[in-house]
């Protein structure tokens, strides 16, 4: 069977070394396969050229092959960049090239993430944008234009800590070009090279590929992240291309603090388009407001988290709890990426300053202002109930009350930390961002929470102990109990909302799980989370969530032997009542036996 045939597949050995295991995806250039490198005993990704039309002209076939070689050469020039998929080799098999690339375990592209989980928060898109911009700038400095920046070419994968989507990678340099080197520009006679709805207008009208054109495509991509579609999406590719040239982008409605960045990137005149350096600075201000280089700015309170959906859902499964040397970067970008602060909001956390700034009579008796309503300052570990104006979560200033038992009234969240300030002005300016940082670790381990800063009112600054209280609240509903280290071993989970990554579980039944130390024996360990569609009922979730977890959070990606271990899952009514539809994904023994701490 000739290489490149659409029916070629699993079990083939390429170049006497790479065993094809399964198909990962595909695009205009061809198929991408997961393969086993028999020489190094590791998994890699192989990109195969596919000729869909047997009648395709020899010239077009030659151009397609040449583009594959160009992709390997350009991407290899960026080898080692943290935000570019690494290319290891390009080889020929049966007369056609195959590209050997890094296999990114657990990756999902931005298009799929938005389609599956809903639109992203502006700060999360800003984090992704900074990483992609860093990759593009590295290419531009080498004279390489990507020419096909779009959501499907941005991969999001777990980082070394296991944080989902913490790693951002730009892939597919298949139509990239170095215009200043005189290299041949390989195009197809029947198509405009690029993707409708993401091409810069100057490219549509025949202009040369430039860094500014890549930035326009980046703007379209970030717009897609917060709005769920391209700003020029129309009923057909031709209509989309026409809109890019003739029409203004649809005004964003959910972009929040990202809106000015999008306007600058989507300027039709490339000479007036925002520069990469300016974009980096603006994105950095959104992602890390506390950056020393920039004044603090507030994230748009109306922005949803990556887990958020228009309705309020949850998920199901087998269990159901009842209750290298680097080039110089712009200062702001360096501060974000080198400092590791780009993970802010990766699981949907978002801060909102809750101080009642209009209250002039809060005084010592009302430390956080009349709107918040607490007569005494919060203490670390306090469980709180939040009554939001109009019943819409994270809109306006909630009135807070305490749940002393952290259980009786299904608390909305808990005070996890405090940050001190020298003045009420410093508390207002620095408190929310510092709370974001202080609560990041716990938020990264939970599925569906946000960070909220309760800032002292000006007249209540002393009464509040000169401190901002850092809360973690359920993004869609209550958390049903204490969080993090405040949970007790042996306690049964009232709801999956308090389950967190790397928790070890004693599964008493399909409906009851208890938290146990990971140093001894346990039945399951939490690996991560996935989310089911809004149309999935809780009953359906309880029978189908194991399969969803095996697909979305496979234990083998975490180092577990698939011949010994399998995916498990836990669901709860709380997640379905709130509309979050989040499923907790675990690993367990296939034979039903217990696991050990050393595993």
N, C-alpha and C positions, 0 to 999 in steps of 0.2 A: 504494500500500500504506500503510495508516494507521500512524502512529507508535505504537510500543508493541507492534506485532505480534510474536509470537515468531519469525516468519520474516524480519523485517526484518534487514538485515545489511550485509555488506561492500559498499563502493562507493556507499552512500547519502551524500548531502551534507546535513548538518543546518544549518538556519538560513542556508543559502547560504554556509557558511564551513567547516564541520568535516566532512572526508571520513573515513568510518568505514573503518579498515584491518583490524582483526580484533577478535574478542571476547576480553576479558581474563578475564571471570568473571561471576558473578551471584549473586543472593541473593533474599530475600523481596521487596525493593523493585524489582528489575529487573536489567537487564544493564549491565555496564560494558564500554566499548569503548575500544580504542586508536584515536585519531583524529588526522588531520593538520590543524592550524590553517592554512588557506590564507592567512589574513591576516598571520600572524606567522611562517609557515614553520617551525613547530615541532610537536612531538607533545604531545598532551594526552590525558587520560582523560575520557570522557563517560559519564555515568550516565543510562540510559534507563529510564523507567517502563514496566513490562510488566504487562499484565492477562492473567493465565493463564486466567481463567475468563470467557468472553464473557458469562455470565449474572450476573456480579458486580453487585451492586446499585449504583445511582447514588451512594448515600451512601458505600459503601465505596470506590468509585473516587474520589470527591471527597476522602475522608480520605487515601487513598494519595497523591494529587497534593499535598494540603496538607502531608503529611509530607515530601515531596521538597523543597518550598519551605522548610520549617522546617530541614531538614538543611543546605541551602545557607546559610541565614541564621546558624544556630548555628556551623557550621564556619567561615564567613567571619569571624565574630567572633573566631576564634582564628587568623586569618591571620598567618603569620609565625612561629608557634610551631614550634620545631624538631622536635617529636614529634607533629604533627598534619598530615595530608594537606591541602595548601592547596587551597581552593576559589576559582577565578578568577571564575566568573560562573554565573548561572542564567538560562536563556533558554527561550522557548516555541517549539515547532515543531509545526505541525499540531495546535495546541490543547493540547499536553502539555508539561510542563517537562522540560528536560534540564539536568543539572548539569555544568559544565565544571571539571575538577579537574586538579591536578598529576599528570603521569604519572611514576610511580616505576619507573624502569628496573631490571630485574633483581630485583624484589621477590618475596618468597615470604611467605605468611602463616604465622603460628605453627602453626596446625593442620596445614598441609601440611608444614612443616619437620619437625615431630615424626613425622608419619606416614611421611615419606620417609627421615629420617635417624636416627630414634630419639630417646629421651628426652634432655633437656638436663641439663647439670650445674647444680647449685643456684646457683653463682655466676653462670652465664650467665643463668639465669632472674631472678636478682636484678638484673642489669644491665638486662634488658628491663623488669622491674617498675618500676625507678626511672624509666625514660623514660616509661612509660605513666602512672605515678602523677603525674609532672610535667604531662603533658597533661591528665589528669583534674582535677588541682588548679587548673590555669588555667581550665578550664571551670567548675568549682565556684565559683571566685571571681567569675565572671560570672553565676552562677546557673543554669548549664547542666549538667544531668545527662545522661550519655551513655545509660544504660539498656540497653546491649547490649554490654558489655565481654565479649569471648570471644576465643579463639585466632584465629578466622577474621578478626577485625577488627583484628588487630595485624600490620602489615607489617614485614618485615625486609629491608633492601636494602643494597647496597654503599655505603660512605661515600666521601668524596672521594679517599681513598687507595686505593680498590678493595677494602677489607676486606669480605668477604661478611658480611652481617647486621649490619654496624657501625651502620647507621642504623635506628632504631626509630620507627615511626609508628602512631598510632591513627587509624583511619578509620571511616567509616559512622556519622554522626550522624543517621541516618534516623529514629530513634524518640526522639531526645533531646528534652528539654523544659525550660522555665524555669518551675518551679512557682510562684515568687513573683511572676510578672508577670501572672498571670491569663490566660495564653495558653491557647488550646484544646489539650487533650491528644488528639491524633489516635490512635485505636486502631481495630482491626478487630473487627467484631462477633463473628467466628468464632474469634478467637484471643487468647490472652494475649500482650501485647506483650513481647517478649524471647525468650530462648533457653532451652529446658529444660535443666536441669543447671547453669546459670550465673546464674539469677535468685536474688536474695536472698529469704529466706523471707517477709519483711514485704511484698515486692512480690507474691508469690504469693497472699498472703492479703488483698490489696487496699490495702495501705498506699501512701503517696505516694512518689514517687521522691526520694531523698535522696543526698547524698554517701556516706553509710555504705553504701547499697545498691550503689553503684558499686564500693566497696571490697570488698564481699563477692564481687562478680563478678570483680574482679581476683584475689582469693584463689583462686577456682575456676580461673581462667585459668593462674595460676602453678603450681597443683597439676597441671594438665594438662601443663604443660611438663616437670615432673620425673617424673611418673608415667605419662604417656601417655594419660590420660583424665580426665574430670571426677570430682571426689570423689563426685558423686551420679549417675554414669552408671548407668543401669538398662536393662532390655530394651525400654522404650518411653518416649516423651516424658512420658506421664502418670505413669508410675512414677518417672521422674526428678524431676518436679515434686513428687510426693508425698514422695520421699526428702528433698528440700531442706527441707521443713517438718517431717517426722516423724522423720527419722533423723540420726544423727551422720555426718559425712564419714568415708569410709574412711581408716584411719590410713595416712599416707604411709610408704613403705618406702625410698625413694631420695632423700628431700628433704634429708637432711643438715642443714646449718646453716640451711636455709630452713624447717624444720619448725615452729619457734616462730612465725615470721611467718605461716605458713599457719593455724596454730591461732588466732591473734589475728584474722585476717581472716575466718575461717569461723565465728566466734562467731554464733550465731543471733540473740541479742538485740542490736539495732543500738546500743543505749546502752552496751553493754559491749564492742563491737567496737573493735579497735585503730584509733586515729586516723591520719590521713594523715601527720601530722608524725612520729609514732612509727614508722610503717611505713617512712618515708623513712630514718630513723636506723638502723633494723635492717637494711634492705637495703644501706645504705651500708657498714655494718660487714662485710657479707659480700663485697661487691664490692671494697672498698678497705680491707683491714684496717689499712693504715698511715696512714689518715686521722688528722689531728691531733686530731680531735674525739673519737676513740674508741680504746679499747684494741684491740690486735691480737687477732684470733681466727682459729683454723685452719679452713680449708675441709674439709668432710667428705671423707676420703680415698677413700671408696667411691663417690664421685659420678662418673658417666661424662661424657665430653665430648660435644658435639653430633655428633661423627663416630662415636661409639661405637655398637656394636650388640651384641646378645646373642651372636652368633657372631663369627667373624673373617673378613671378606670383602675385595674389591678391584674393579677396573673394566677396561674394554677400549676399543679404538679402532683407528685406522689404524696408529698406531705402538705399539711395545711395547719399552720399555727392558729390556734383559736385566739387567742388573743393576738582633639588633634590640633595641629597648628592652625590658627584661624586668622583670617584677614580682619582688619579693624572694622567695627560696626558703629553705627550711630549710637550715641551715648544712651538714649532711651531704650533702644533695642537690646543693647548689651546689658543694661540694668535688669531687664525683664528675663532674658533668656539665660544669661550666665548665673543670675541669682536664683533661678528656679521658680520665679514667681508667676510664670505663665500658667500654672495649674489652677489659678483662681477661677472659681465657678465651674470646674469641669464636671461636677455632678449636680449642677443646678443651684449651688449656693449663691445668694445675692444679698447684699446688705442694704439696709434702709435706716437712715438716721431717724430715730423716733422722738427726738426731743421736741417738746411743745414750744417752738420758738416764738409763738405769738402771745404766750401767757406771761403776763407781767406780775402775776400774784401767786405764783407757785410757792415761793418761799421755802423755808426749811421743811415744812410739813409735807410738801409735795415735791420730792426730789427730782422727778422726771417730768413735771408739768401736769396740769389738770387733765389733759387728754389721756395720758397714760394712766393716771389715777391712783398710783400706788402711794400710800402714806408713809411707808417705810422703804429704805433702800433694799434692793435685791441682794441676796447672798449667793455665793457659789453653790451650785447644786439645786437651787430652787427650781421646782417645776412650775410652769406657768400655763395659764389659760389665756388665749388671745381672742378678743372680741373685735373683729374688724368692721369698720364702718360699711354699712350696706351689705355685710356678709361676704364681701369679696376679699379673699386672702391677699395680703401684701399690697393693698391699696389703701392709702391714707395711714393714719396713726391708730394702732389698735389699743383698746383699753385692756390692761393686764390685770390678772388676779392670780393668786397662788393656789396650787394644789398641794397641800402639805404632805400627802402620802405618795405623790407621784404615781398614783394608780386609780384612786377613787373616781376622779372626774375625767379620765382619759386626757392627760395633759397634752397641750400643743407643742411643748418643747421644754428646754431646760437651760439654765444659766451655766455655761461651761467655762467662762473665764472673765476676768476684768482687765481693763487697761487704764492706768493712771494718767492724769494730765495735770499740768501746772496751772491751768486756767480753764474756765468754761469755754473760751474761744478755741483753745487747743483741743479740748474734748470734742467740740463740734467738727473741727477741721480734720483731726487725726483719728478720732475714736473709731468711726466705721471701718476705715481701712485696716487699722490695727486689729480690730475684732475679726475682720475677714482672715487675717493672717493667723490669729490665735486659734480660730476654730477650723482651719483648713484640714488638719489631720483627721479630726473626727468626721467632718463632712465627706472627706475622701473615702471613708470606710462605710458610710451609710448610703442608701439608695436614693432617698427622696427628701432631702432637707435643704434648708437655706440658713444663712447666717443673718442675724439681725442685731444691730447695735442699739441699745437703749441709752441715749445720751442724756446727761443731766440737763435740766432746765437752767438758764442763767441764775435764777434766784435759788435754785435747789442744788447748786454745785457742791457746796459744803455738806449739805444733808446727804447727798449721794456718796459721800466719802471721797469726793474728787475723782471718781472713777466712772467709766462707761462700762455697762454690763453687756457681755457678749453672749447672746442667746443662739441656740440652734433650734429652729422650728421645723415641723413637718411642712413640706412644700405644698401638699394637697390636703392634708388632714392631720389629726392628732398623731403623736408618736406612741401613745398608750403606755408609757413607762419611762424609767430612767435610761440614760444613754451612756455609751462609752464605758469608762472604768467605774461608773457608779452602779452598774448592774451587779448582782450578786450571783456567784456560782451556785448552781442548783435550782435557781429560780426558773419557772416556766415562762416562756415567751407569751405575753398576752396578745401579741400581734407581730407580724414579720417586720414592722417598721423599725424595731430596735435591733434587728439582726444586722451584723456588720461583717465585712470581709475578714476572713481568717478566724471567725468564731468557730469553736468546736461544739458540736451538738450531741446530746444524748436524746435519741429519738425514741420516746416511750411508746408512741403509736403514730399512726398517720396524721393524727390531729394534735399531738403534743410533743414539744421539744423543749429541752432544758439546756441552759448554758453550762458547760463544764470546762475545766482547764484542758488546754491542748497538750500538756505534758504527760497525760495518762491515756486511758482508753476512751474512745468516743466513736459515735456511729457515722457522723458526717462532718464535713468542714465547709464553711461558706467560701465560695470562690468569687462570686460577683452577682450581678443582677441582669435581668433582661425585662422586657416589657411587652405585653400582649396588646392586641388591637382593642379599640373601644367597643367593638362589636362582640368581643369574646366574653361569655358569661363566666361566673365563678365556677360553675359546675364543669364547663368545658375546660377551664383553666386547670382544674384539679386533675383532669385526665390527660391534658396535653402539654403541661409545662415542663415535664421531664424531657420531652422531645425538643422543646424550644431551647432549654438550657444546654442540651447536648449539641445543638446547632450553634448557639450564640456564645456560650461560655464552656467550650469543651475542656474537660479535665486534662487532656493531653497537652494543651497549650500551657498548662501550669506544671508540667513535668510528671504527671501521673500516668502510669502504664495503662493503656486502654484495655489490655488483656486482663487486668486485675481490677481496675476501677471503672466506674461509670458515673454519669451525671444524675443528680437528684434535684429536687426542687421543693420549695415551700410557698404556699399562698395563704392569704388571709382575707377575711371579709372586709377588714378596714381598708385595704388597698382598693377593693372594688367599690365600696361605698364612697370613697373619696374620688374615684375616677383615675387613680394613678396606674392601676393594673400592673404593678411591679411584681416580678417573680424573683424570689431569692434562689440562686443557683448554687448547688453544693456538689461535692464529690463524695462517693461512698464505695464500699466494696461490692463487687458484682455478686459475690456469694453471700452477702448479707452479714458478713462478719464485722467485727470492730476494727477500727484503725488505731494506730499507735502514734504517740507524740513525735517519733522520729520520722514519720511519713510527711 
